[in-house]
């Protein structure tokens, strides 16, 4: 069940954005991890194509930060190996693997082919609902979303009041562009997801992710040939987004 908006939450979020409007990702992240007004916080990471940048930033500031990784049990084997290796390399001390309960999987996807019939229902079962349960103890969560990714994200702020859940959402990399991410990875000699070099600039579950041709949008390989481009873990105007968010 969505929690109520905490008293004064929107005012606190507005104040945080005003104070940190001209600051960088590190300052925003440090604030989020230490400010009592933000509360208990976790990082949600897919360990995907660009995830290593934010994971590294968190590991430098406070490697005891809870890191939630959703294993849909339909991920590429390369993602699972990358996740395990990266957790060791960055010495992440509080990694939590999140999965849908087996009973739920058997009841709602007994043949493991729900994604071929209803991608929204599959995402809800394997990703959205498990994440919401995992986030229940937290007042805020950190995402890797960025303005350059388009859609509603073009107006993304560092701090958001997530009306649907009553949590604060923190987007430290909101103002980074694609080159900023690549420069950070290179400058810090961070390992890249092995599928990136094979034509996967955006990586989700194996059945619903395809290679992207040169010149295509980086997310073109996610749910190709459908109107869907979000899994449902983010909210717009209080509603879970699973298809394409309307233009801002």
Residue pairs with C-beta under 8 A, 6 or more apart in sequence:
2 164
2 165
2 166
3 165
3 166
3 167
4 166
5 161
5 163
5 166
6 139
6 166
9 161
9 166
9 168
10 161
12 37
12 168
13 157
13 159
13 160
13 161
13 168
16 31
16 35
16 37
16 38
16 158
16 159
17 157
17 158
17 159
20 27
20 28
20 31
20 158
20 159
21 158
23 158
25 57
25 172
25 173
25 175
25 176
26 57
26 61
26 172
28 158
28 159
28 170
28 172
29 57
29 58
29 61
29 142
29 170
29 172
30 61
31 38
32 38
32 41
32 140
32 142
32 159
32 170
32 172
33 41
33 58
33 61
33 62
33 65
38 139
38 140
38 168
38 170
39 138
39 139
39 140
39 168
40 137
40 138
40 139
40 140
41 65
41 66
41 138
41 139
41 140
41 141
41 142
41 170
42 65
42 66
42 67
42 68
42 96
42 134
42 135
42 138
42 140
42 141
42 142
43 54
43 55
43 58
43 65
43 66
43 67
43 68
43 141
43 142
44 67
44 68
44 70
44 131
44 135
44 141
44 142
44 143
44 233
45 51
45 54
45 55
45 67
45 68
45 69
45 144
46 69
46 70
46 79
46 203
46 204
47 55
47 69
47 79
47 82
47 83
47 86
47 193
48 79
48 193
48 202
48 203
48 204
49 192
49 193
49 195
49 196
49 200
49 201
49 202
49 203
50 144
50 181
50 185
51 144
51 193
52 86
52 185
52 190
52 191
52 192
52 193
53 144
53 173
53 176
53 181
53 184
53 185
53 190
54 142
54 144
54 172
54 173
55 67
55 86
55 90
55 92
56 90
56 184
56 188
56 190
57 172
58 65
58 67
58 92
58 142
59 90
59 91
59 92
63 90
63 91
63 92
63 93
63 94
64 93
64 94
65 94
66 94
66 96
66 138
67 87
67 92
67 94
67 95
67 96
68 96
68 98
68 131
68 134
68 135
68 141
69 83
69 95
69 96
69 97
69 98
70 98
70 99
70 126
70 127
70 130
70 131
70 134
71 80
71 97
71 98
71 99
72 99
72 100
72 126
72 127
72 205
73 99
73 100
73 105
73 126
74 115
74 126
74 205
74 206
74 207
74 208
75 204
75 205
75 206
76 195
76 203
76 206
76 209
78 193
78 194
78 195
79 193
79 195
79 203
81 194
82 191
82 193
82 194
85 191
86 92
86 191
87 95
89 191
96 134
98 130
98 131
98 133
98 134
99 130
100 125
100 126
100 129
100 130
104 125
104 129
105 125
105 126
108 114
108 121
108 125
109 122
109 125
109 126
114 121
114 122
114 125
115 122
115 205
115 207
115 208
116 207
119 208
119 223
119 226
119 228
120 228
120 232
120 242
120 243
123 231
123 232
123 242
124 232
124 242
126 205
127 231
127 232
127 233
128 231
128 232
128 233
128 240
131 233
132 165
135 141
135 165
135 167
138 167
139 167
139 168
140 167
140 168
140 169
140 170
141 167
141 168
141 169
141 170
142 170
142 171
142 172
143 169
143 170
143 171
143 234
144 171
144 173
145 153
145 156
145 171
145 173
145 174
145 234
146 153
146 156
146 171
146 173
146 174
146 175
146 176
146 177
146 181
147 153
147 154
147 155
147 156
147 174
147 175
148 176
148 177
148 178
149 219
151 229
151 244
151 245
151 247
151 248
152 236
152 241
152 245
152 246
152 247
152 248
154 248
155 248
156 171
156 174
157 171
157 174
158 170
158 171
158 172
158 174
159 168
159 169
159 170
159 171
160 168
160 169
160 170
160 171
161 168
161 169
162 168
162 169
162 235
163 235
163 237
163 238
164 235
164 238
164 239
164 240
165 235
173 180
173 181
176 184
178 218
184 190
185 192
193 200
193 203
195 203
196 203
198 211
199 211
199 212
199 213
200 209
200 211
200 212
200 221
201 212
201 218
201 219
201 221
202 209
202 212
202 218
202 219
202 221
202 222
203 209
204 222
204 231
208 222
208 223
209 221
209 222
210 221
210 224
211 221
212 218
212 220
212 221
213 220
219 229
222 228
222 229
223 229
227 243
227 244
228 242
228 243
228 244
229 243
229 244
230 241
230 242
230 243
230 244
230 245
231 242
232 240
232 241
232 242
234 240
234 241
235 241
236 245
